Amino acid sequence: MSAAQSSARRNNRRSREIFAEAEKVLVGGVNSPVRAFRSVGGEPLIIERGQGQYLYDADGNQLLDLVCSWGAMLLGHANPAVSAAIADQAQKGTSYGVTTELEVQLAQRIRRAIPFMEKSASSLAATESHHERRSLGSRFHWSRPGHKICRLLPRSR
């Protein structure tokens, strides 16, 4: 093993302990097959927190987050403005199961940013998203320059 390889090796004793406990209560020790490392080798990460572009594991190792929570983390982890807005909204409630004014405002902002998009739909789960696509008859269209790229929902009739 080279000096570079040994210095790159991280302390992971606590992460291993937590993962051993996770294997007792979670299938494969993870909540999502995407997080399982068996097929690619290595050990799953046990993350304690994130700050900016970094994640910190249960052993205190700092890791550059190149995965970005499998989505858009444009402002990084624990951005102060985002954290304050989340805390403010959490005081009002976190999920209602019905439309809110904030949803309408978000859809309006998205439409301003993507003017060719007529309407949008949001969902928290793939099942919900699939059901919406089928029930609303939405289609995704590729097109040539100067034409609509996609239409998430059919036009209002």
N, CA and C atoms as a LAMMPS dump frame, in Angstrom:
ITEM: TIMESTEP
0
ITEM: NUMBER OF ATOMS
471
ITEM: BOX BOUNDS ff ff ff
-5.0000000000000000e+02 5.0000000000000000e+02
-5.0000000000000000e+02 5.0000000000000000e+02
-5.0000000000000000e+02 5.0000000000000000e+02
ITEM: ATOMS id mol type element x y z
1 1 1 N 0.86 -1.177 0
2 1 2 C 0 0 0
3 1 3 C 0.904 1.238 0
4 2 1 N 0.625 2.183 -0.9
5 2 2 C 1.443 3.393 -0.99
6 2 3 C 1.094 4.352 0.147
7 3 1 N 1.962 5.346 0.348
8 3 2 C 1.721 6.362 1.383
9 3 3 C 0.449 7.141 1.075
10 4 1 N 0.221 7.407 -0.225
11 4 2 C -0.993 8.146 -0.613
12 4 3 C -2.237 7.334 -0.276
13 5 1 N -2.198 6.016 -0.509
14 5 2 C -3.35 5.174 -0.202
15 5 3 C -3.611 5.12 1.292
16 6 1 N -2.542 4.992 2.111
17 6 2 C -2.752 4.896 3.559
18 6 3 C -3.234 6.214 4.138
19 7 1 N -2.769 7.363 3.578
20 7 2 C -3.232 8.65 4.109
21 7 3 C -4.673 8.919 3.68
22 8 1 N -5.089 8.309 2.56
23 8 2 C -6.465 8.499 2.099
24 8 3 C -7.44 7.623 2.886
25 9 1 N -6.927 6.605 3.557
26 9 2 C -7.791 5.718 4.335
27 9 3 C -8.372 6.504 5.503
28 10 1 N -9.655 6.41 5.695
29 10 2 C -10.292 7.189 6.749
30 10 3 C -10.632 6.317 7.946
31 11 1 N -10.706 6.955 9.09
32 11 2 C -11.165 6.277 10.305
33 11 3 C -12.655 6.015 10.117
34 12 1 N -13.111 4.787 10.33
35 12 2 C -14.539 4.505 10.166
36 12 3 C -15.048 3.51 11.217
37 13 1 N -14.447 3.476 12.378
38 13 2 C -14.865 2.546 13.431
39 13 3 C -16.322 2.777 13.817
40 14 1 N -16.716 4.012 14.112
41 14 2 C -18.095 4.302 14.537
42 14 3 C -19.086 4.022 13.402
43 15 1 N -18.724 4.371 12.187
44 15 2 C -19.595 4.094 11.042
45 15 3 C -19.839 2.593 10.911
46 16 1 N -18.8 1.787 11.091
47 16 2 C -18.961 0.324 11.032
48 16 3 C -19.9 -0.171 12.129
49 17 1 N -19.78 0.386 13.329
50 17 2 C -20.66 -0.01 14.442
51 17 3 C -22.117 0.31 14.119
52 18 1 N -22.354 1.504 13.618
53 18 2 C -23.721 1.914 13.281
54 18 3 C -24.262 1.052 12.143
55 19 1 N -23.436 0.776 11.136
56 19 2 C -23.893 -0.051 10.027
57 19 3 C -24.227 -1.465 10.495
58 20 1 N -23.449 -2.01 11.423
59 20 2 C -23.748 -3.346 11.97
60 20 3 C -25.128 -3.35 12.623
61 21 1 N -25.471 -2.282 13.336
62 21 2 C -26.806 -2.157 13.939
63 21 3 C -27.87 -1.987 12.862
64 22 1 N -27.551 -1.228 11.827
65 22 2 C -28.501 -0.997 10.731
66 22 3 C -28.849 -2.305 10.031
67 23 1 N -27.87 -3.184 9.87
68 23 2 C -28.132 -4.466 9.204
69 23 3 C -29.118 -5.329 9.98
70 24 1 N -29.256 -5.087 11.273
71 24 2 C -30.197 -5.848 12.096
72 24 3 C -31.646 -5.393 11.908
73 25 1 N -31.839 -4.155 11.456
74 25 2 C -33.199 -3.606 11.385
75 25 3 C -33.598 -3.074 10.002
76 26 1 N -32.649 -2.908 9.095
77 26 2 C -32.933 -2.409 7.751
78 26 3 C -32.467 -3.441 6.73
79 27 1 N -33.251 -3.668 5.712
80 27 2 C -32.87 -4.617 4.666
81 27 3 C -31.558 -4.148 4.045
82 28 1 N -30.56 -4.99 4.104
83 28 2 C -29.248 -4.627 3.567
84 28 3 C -28.545 -3.55 4.374
85 29 1 N -29.139 -3.146 5.491
86 29 2 C -28.539 -2.105 6.323
87 29 3 C -28.765 -0.693 5.813
88 30 1 N -29.638 -0.55 4.8
89 30 2 C -29.891 0.765 4.199
90 30 3 C -31.39 0.936 3.939
91 31 1 N -31.843 2.166 3.772
92 31 2 C -33.245 2.434 3.466
93 31 3 C -33.517 2.506 1.979
94 32 1 N -32.487 2.465 1.171
95 32 2 C -32.666 2.555 -0.272
96 32 3 C -31.597 1.71 -0.943
97 33 1 N -31.964 0.95 -1.968
98 33 2 C -30.96 0.156 -2.663
99 33 3 C -29.851 1.013 -3.263
100 34 1 N -30.148 2.28 -3.549
101 34 2 C -29.143 3.189 -4.101
102 34 3 C -27.981 3.369 -3.12
103 35 1 N -28.27 3.258 -1.831
104 35 2 C -27.238 3.462 -0.814
105 35 3 C -26.423 2.212 -0.508
106 36 1 N -26.812 1.073 -1.052
107 36 2 C -26.1 -0.173 -0.782
108 36 3 C -24.785 -0.179 -1.552
109 37 1 N -23.718 -0.603 -0.901
110 37 2 C -22.404 -0.571 -1.527
111 37 3 C -21.938 -1.952 -1.98
112 38 1 N -22.7 -2.999 -1.716
113 38 2 C -22.228 -4.351 -2.012
114 38 3 C -21.864 -4.541 -3.474
115 39 1 N -22.661 -3.984 -4.383
116 39 2 C -22.413 -4.203 -5.805
117 39 3 C -21.202 -3.434 -6.325
118 40 1 N -20.785 -2.397 -5.62
119 40 2 C -19.647 -1.6 -6.078
120 40 3 C -18.433 -1.723 -5.162
121 41 1 N -18.585 -2.441 -4.073
122 41 2 C -17.479 -2.582 -3.131
123 41 3 C -17.45 -1.433 -2.148
124 42 1 N -16.765 -1.608 -1.075
125 42 2 C -16.668 -0.563 -0.068
126 42 3 C -17.713 -0.73 1.009
127 43 1 N -17.797 0.246 1.857
128 43 2 C -18.734 0.231 2.977
129 43 3 C -19.652 1.441 2.879
130 44 1 N -20.927 1.282 3.22
131 44 2 C -21.838 2.428 3.206
132 44 3 C -21.355 3.526 4.152
133 45 1 N -21.618 4.745 3.762
134 45 2 C -21.272 5.886 4.604
135 45 3 C -22.375 6.095 5.633
136 46 1 N -21.998 6.438 6.827
137 46 2 C -22.957 6.815 7.864
138 46 3 C -22.73 8.304 8.106
139 47 1 N -23.621 9.113 7.591
140 47 2 C -23.447 10.564 7.645
141 47 3 C -24.123 11.132 8.884
142 48 1 N -23.418 12.009 9.549
143 48 2 C -23.932 12.669 10.749
144 48 3 C -24.513 14.037 10.435
145 49 1 N -23.86 14.761 9.511
146 49 2 C -24.333 16.11 9.189
147 49 3 C -23.701 16.595 7.892
148 50 1 N -24.23 17.685 7.373
149 50 2 C -23.67 18.326 6.199
150 50 3 C -23.561 19.82 6.446
151 51 1 N -22.579 20.429 5.837
152 51 2 C -22.399 21.882 5.933
153 51 3 C -21.782 22.35 4.623
154 52 1 N -22.516 23.217 3.919
155 52 2 C -22.015 23.685 2.625
156 52 3 C -21.845 22.523 1.662
157 53 1 N -20.657 22.394 1.082
158 53 2 C -20.398 21.333 0.113
159 53 3 C -19.844 20.064 0.75
160 54 1 N -19.778 20.031 2.075
161 54 2 C -19.183 18.883 2.765
162 54 3 C -20.197 18.072 3.566
163 55 1 N -19.913 16.764 3.67
164 55 2 C -20.611 15.865 4.574
165 55 3 C -19.612 15.442 5.64
166 56 1 N -20.119 15.134 6.825
167 56 2 C -19.289 14.66 7.922
168 56 3 C -19.872 13.342 8.393
169 57 1 N -19.046 12.297 8.394
170 57 2 C -19.555 10.992 8.779
171 57 3 C -19.543 10.822 10.293
172 58 1 N -20.023 9.675 10.739
173 58 2 C -20.153 9.404 12.178
174 58 3 C -18.799 9.377 12.878
175 59 1 N -17.719 9.295 12.109
176 59 2 C -16.374 9.28 12.675
177 59 3 C -15.703 10.65 12.591
178 60 1 N -16.439 11.648 12.101
179 60 2 C -15.889 12.997 12.025
180 60 3 C -15.089 13.283 10.771
181 61 1 N -15.058 12.359 9.825
182 61 2 C -14.338 12.585 8.574
183 61 3 C -15.109 13.564 7.696
184 62 1 N -14.388 14.514 7.102
185 62 2 C -14.987 15.48 6.187
186 62 3 C -14.9 14.919 4.77
187 63 1 N -16.038 14.909 4.062
188 63 2 C -16.104 14.358 2.71
189 63 3 C -16.721 15.386 1.78
190 64 1 N -16.131 15.579 0.622
191 64 2 C -16.713 16.464 -0.377
192 64 3 C -17.939 15.762 -0.963
193 65 1 N -19.094 16.414 -0.926
194 65 2 C -20.339 15.796 -1.385
195 65 3 C -20.489 15.971 -2.889
196 66 1 N -20.163 14.926 -3.631
197 66 2 C -20.331 14.955 -5.075
198 66 3 C -21.666 14.348 -5.498
199 67 1 N -22.397 13.749 -4.574
200 67 2 C -23.685 13.128 -4.867
201 67 3 C -24.822 14.141 -4.74
202 68 1 N -24.694 15.102 -3.857
203 68 2 C -25.679 16.17 -3.669
204 68 3 C -27.071 15.612 -3.371
205 69 1 N -27.137 14.622 -2.521
206 69 2 C -28.405 14.017 -2.098
207 69 3 C -29.214 13.485 -3.271
208 70 1 N -28.531 13.067 -4.347
209 70 2 C -29.159 12.537 -5.556
210 70 3 C -30.101 13.547 -6.191
211 71 1 N -29.864 14.816 -5.997
212 71 2 C -30.722 15.844 -6.565
213 71 3 C -29.998 17.181 -6.565
214 72 1 N -30.76 18.214 -6.587
215 72 2 C -30.184 19.552 -6.643
216 72 3 C -29.947 20.098 -5.232
217 73 1 N -28.704 20.298 -4.903
218 73 2 C -28.325 20.919 -3.626
219 73 3 C -27.539 22.18 -3.984
220 74 1 N -28.156 23.055 -4.738
221 74 2 C -27.465 24.217 -5.28
222 74 3 C -26.847 25.112 -4.212
223 75 1 N -27.468 25.192 -3.06
224 75 2 C -26.969 26.064 -2
225 75 3 C -26.208 25.29 -0.936
226 76 1 N -25.99 24.017 -1.144
227 76 2 C -25.236 23.203 -0.203
228 76 3 C -26.084 22.796 0.993
229 77 1 N -25.433 22.098 1.91
230 77 2 C -26.099 21.603 3.114
231 77 3 C -26.169 22.698 4.176
232 78 1 N -27.262 22.742 4.882
233 78 2 C -27.456 23.637 6.032
234 78 3 C -27.2 25.102 5.697
235 79 1 N -27.606 25.518 4.51
236 79 2 C -27.495 26.929 4.15
237 79 3 C -28.323 27.732 5.148
238 80 1 N -27.744 28.775 5.767
239 80 2 C -28.464 29.512 6.815
240 80 3 C -29.828 30.06 6.385
241 81 1 N -29.933 30.617 5.19
242 81 2 C -31.215 31.173 4.735
243 81 3 C -32.243 30.06 4.525
244 82 1 N -31.816 28.946 3.953
245 82 2 C -32.723 27.821 3.727
246 82 3 C -33.149 27.219 5.057
247 83 1 N -32.194 27.048 5.972
248 83 2 C -32.509 26.494 7.3
249 83 3 C -33.509 27.37 8.045
250 84 1 N -33.336 28.69 7.97
251 84 2 C -34.262 29.611 8.643
252 84 3 C -35.662 29.52 8.035
253 85 1 N -35.735 29.428 6.696
254 85 2 C -37.042 29.326 6.036
255 85 3 C -37.732 28.014 6.398
256 86 1 N -36.969 26.929 6.472
257 86 2 C -37.545 25.627 6.854
258 86 3 C -38.064 25.689 8.289
259 87 1 N -37.27 26.257 9.195
260 87 2 C -37.686 26.361 10.6
261 87 3 C -38.951 27.202 10.728
262 88 1 N -39.018 28.292 9.978
263 88 2 C -40.196 29.154 10.018
264 88 3 C -41.436 28.4 9.538
265 89 1 N -41.311 27.684 8.43
266 89 2 C -42.455 26.942 7.895
267 89 3 C -42.829 25.786 8.818
268 90 1 N -41.852 25.113 9.414
269 90 2 C -42.14 23.975 10.302
270 90 3 C -42.99 24.406 11.485
271 91 1 N -42.849 25.649 11.912
272 91 2 C -43.663 26.157 13.021
273 91 3 C -45.132 26.267 12.615
274 92 1 N -45.383 26.382 11.307
275 92 2 C -46.757 26.502 10.798
276 92 3 C -47.348 25.143 10.437
277 93 1 N -46.503 24.111 10.383
278 93 2 C -46.928 22.772 9.975
279 93 3 C -46.048 22.319 8.837
280 94 1 N -45.983 21.008 8.628
281 94 2 C -45.049 20.504 7.623
282 94 3 C -45.704 19.836 6.418
283 95 1 N -46.896 19.315 6.56
284 95 2 C -47.556 18.671 5.429
285 95 3 C -49.054 18.676 5.674
286 96 1 N -49.789 19.132 4.678
287 96 2 C -51.234 19.257 4.863
288 96 3 C -52.024 18.331 3.956
289 97 1 N -51.434 17.873 2.867
290 97 2 C -52.156 17.003 1.951
291 97 3 C -53.143 17.723 1.059
292 98 1 N -53.113 19.041 1.072
293 98 2 C -53.964 19.864 0.201
294 98 3 C -53.125 21.031 -0.307
295 99 1 N -53.639 21.754 -1.275
296 99 2 C -52.913 22.859 -1.892
297 99 3 C -52.687 24.001 -0.912
298 100 1 N -51.507 24.609 -1.013
299 100 2 C -51.185 25.789 -0.207
300 100 3 C -50.795 26.935 -1.14
301 101 1 N -50.834 28.138 -0.614
302 101 2 C -50.431 29.298 -1.401
303 101 3 C -48.962 29.203 -1.805
304 102 1 N -48.122 28.636 -0.923
305 102 2 C -46.703 28.492 -1.253
306 102 3 C -46.49 27.601 -2.481
307 103 1 N -47.309 26.558 -2.632
308 103 2 C -47.205 25.7 -3.818
309 103 3 C -47.509 26.487 -5.084
310 104 1 N -48.547 27.316 -5.013
311 104 2 C -48.937 28.129 -6.162
312 104 3 C -47.818 29.109 -6.498
313 105 1 N -47.243 29.757 -5.476
314 105 2 C -46.154 30.7 -5.705
315 105 3 C -44.928 30.015 -6.311
316 106 1 N -44.62 28.803 -5.849
317 106 2 C -43.493 28.06 -6.41
318 106 3 C -43.755 27.732 -7.876
319 107 1 N -44.951 27.255 -8.197
320 107 2 C -45.286 26.931 -9.584
321 107 3 C -45.196 28.176 -10.467
322 108 1 N -45.608 29.328 -9.938
323 108 2 C -45.519 30.577 -10.704
324 108 3 C -44.05 30.948 -10.962
325 109 1 N -43.197 30.767 -9.973
326 109 2 C -41.768 31.076 -10.144
327 109 3 C -41.141 30.132 -11.167
328 110 1 N -41.52 28.862 -11.114
329 110 2 C -40.985 27.901 -12.08
330 110 3 C -41.425 28.284 -13.485
331 111 1 N -42.681 28.661 -13.636
332 111 2 C -43.184 29.039 -14.96
333 111 3 C -42.481 30.297 -15.477
334 112 1 N -42.21 31.253 -14.602
335 112 2 C -41.459 32.448 -15.034
336 112 3 C -40.059 32.057 -15.503
337 113 1 N -39.444 31.069 -14.839
338 113 2 C -38.096 30.632 -15.213
339 113 3 C -38.102 29.788 -16.48
340 114 1 N -39.193 29.09 -16.731
341 114 2 C -39.325 28.215 -17.903
342 114 3 C -40.612 28.618 -18.616
343 115 1 N -40.588 29.741 -19.34
344 115 2 C -41.818 30.319 -19.885
345 115 3 C -42.593 29.419 -20.841
346 116 1 N -41.938 28.481 -21.523
347 116 2 C -42.668 27.611 -22.445
348 116 3 C -43.455 26.529 -21.713
349 117 1 N -43.221 26.354 -20.428
350 117 2 C -43.949 25.345 -19.66
351 117 3 C -45.29 25.932 -19.232
352 118 1 N -46.355 25.269 -19.586
353 118 2 C -47.676 25.783 -19.285
354 118 3 C -48.103 25.512 -17.854
355 119 1 N -47.891 24.281 -17.381
356 119 2 C -48.273 23.896 -16.025
357 119 3 C -47.246 22.904 -15.497
358 120 1 N -47.231 22.732 -14.19
359 120 2 C -46.313 21.776 -13.582
360 120 3 C -47.046 20.962 -12.531
361 121 1 N -46.428 19.887 -12.125
362 121 2 C -46.965 19.06 -11.049
363 121 3 C -45.8 18.625 -10.185
364 122 1 N -46.006 18.567 -8.885
365 122 2 C -44.972 18.137 -7.958
366 122 3 C -45.463 16.914 -7.209
367 123 1 N -44.537 16.07 -6.848
368 123 2 C -44.897 14.904 -6.05
369 123 3 C -43.72 14.509 -5.185
370 124 1 N -44.009 13.785 -4.11
371 124 2 C -42.972 13.357 -3.194
372 124 3 C -42.499 11.941 -3.462
373 125 1 N -43.275 11.16 -4.177
374 125 2 C -42.929 9.756 -4.378
375 125 3 C -43.068 9.386 -5.843
376 126 1 N -42.291 8.415 -6.266
377 126 2 C -42.354 7.965 -7.656
378 126 3 C -43.74 7.419 -7.996
379 127 1 N -44.362 6.723 -7.05
380 127 2 C -45.696 6.172 -7.299
381 127 3 C -46.691 7.29 -7.571
382 128 1 N -46.639 8.332 -6.752
383 128 2 C -47.532 9.475 -6.932
384 128 3 C -47.259 10.147 -8.275
385 129 1 N -45.996 10.308 -8.607
386 129 2 C -45.624 10.939 -9.861
387 129 3 C -46.12 10.126 -11.044
388 130 1 N -45.945 8.816 -10.989
389 130 2 C -46.409 7.938 -12.075
390 130 3 C -47.923 8.03 -12.227
391 131 1 N -48.644 8.02 -11.108
392 131 2 C -50.107 8.125 -11.153
393 131 3 C -50.527 9.449 -11.778
394 132 1 N -49.87 10.549 -11.398
395 132 2 C -50.217 11.85 -11.963
396 132 3 C -49.997 11.861 -13.47
397 133 1 N -48.864 11.315 -13.9
398 133 2 C -48.578 11.315 -15.342
399 133 3 C -49.646 10.539 -16.097
400 134 1 N -50.036 9.392 -15.574
401 134 2 C -51.04 8.581 -16.261
402 134 3 C -52.405 9.254 -16.225
403 135 1 N -52.807 9.74 -15.051
404 135 2 C -54.156 10.288 -14.937
405 135 3 C -54.303 11.626 -15.652
406 136 1 N -53.23 12.369 -15.784
407 136 2 C -53.313 13.666 -16.44
408 136 3 C -52.926 13.591 -17.914
409 137 1 N -52.487 12.413 -18.331
410 137 2 C -52.154 12.242 -19.741
411 137 3 C -50.958 13.065 -20.168
412 138 1 N -50.044 13.345 -19.277
413 138 2 C -48.898 14.178 -19.646
414 138 3 C -47.915 13.392 -20.498
415 139 1 N -47.181 14.104 -21.297
416 139 2 C -46.177 13.499 -22.16
417 139 3 C -44.932 14.363 -22.116
418 140 1 N -43.809 13.736 -22.407
419 140 2 C -42.554 14.471 -22.501
420 140 3 C -42.167 14.484 -23.973
421 141 1 N -41.965 15.65 -24.521
422 141 2 C -41.656 15.782 -25.939
423 141 3 C -40.247 16.333 -26.129
424 142 1 N -39.485 15.722 -27.007
425 142 2 C -38.238 16.312 -27.474
426 142 3 C -38.58 17.027 -28.768
427 143 1 N -37.929 18.147 -29.041
428 143 2 C -38.236 18.847 -30.279
429 143 3 C -37.002 19.577 -30.787
430 144 1 N -37.145 20.16 -31.96
431 144 2 C -36.027 20.892 -32.539
432 144 3 C -36.025 22.327 -32.003
433 145 1 N -34.92 23.057 -32.149
434 145 2 C -34.832 24.43 -31.632
435 145 3 C -35.973 25.305 -32.135
436 146 1 N -36.446 26.158 -31.261
437 146 2 C -37.52 27.068 -31.609
438 146 3 C -38.906 26.51 -31.325
439 147 1 N -38.986 25.274 -30.852
440 147 2 C -40.263 24.655 -30.543
441 147 3 C -40.276 24.244 -29.08
442 148 1 N -41.443 23.944 -28.582
443 148 2 C -41.561 23.528 -27.189
444 148 3 C -40.719 22.292 -26.928
445 149 1 N -40.008 22.295 -25.818
446 149 2 C -39.161 21.161 -25.456
447 149 3 C -39.97 20.12 -24.7
448 150 1 N -40.776 20.564 -23.754
449 150 2 C -41.575 19.587 -23.014
450 150 3 C -42.894 20.219 -22.608
451 151 1 N -43.84 19.371 -22.367
452 151 2 C -45.12 19.815 -21.836
453 151 3 C -45.459 18.834 -20.747
454 152 1 N -45.459 19.315 -19.498
455 152 2 C -45.661 18.426 -18.364
456 152 3 C -47.1 18.024 -18.201
457 153 1 N -48.03 18.897 -18.534
458 153 2 C -49.458 18.6 -18.4
459 153 3 C -50.151 19.085 -19.662
460 154 1 N -51.275 18.467 -20.015
461 154 2 C -51.995 18.925 -21.208
462 154 3 C -52.569 20.33 -20.977
463 155 1 N -52.826 21 -22.067
464 155 2 C -53.423 22.346 -21.979
465 155 3 C -54.795 22.27 -21.329
466 156 1 N -55.148 23.325 -20.612
467 156 2 C -56.507 23.39 -20.048
468 156 3 C -57.481 23.503 -21.207
469 157 1 N -58.595 22.78 -21.07
470 157 2 C -59.57 22.821 -22.162
471 157 3 C -60.789 23.56 -21.751
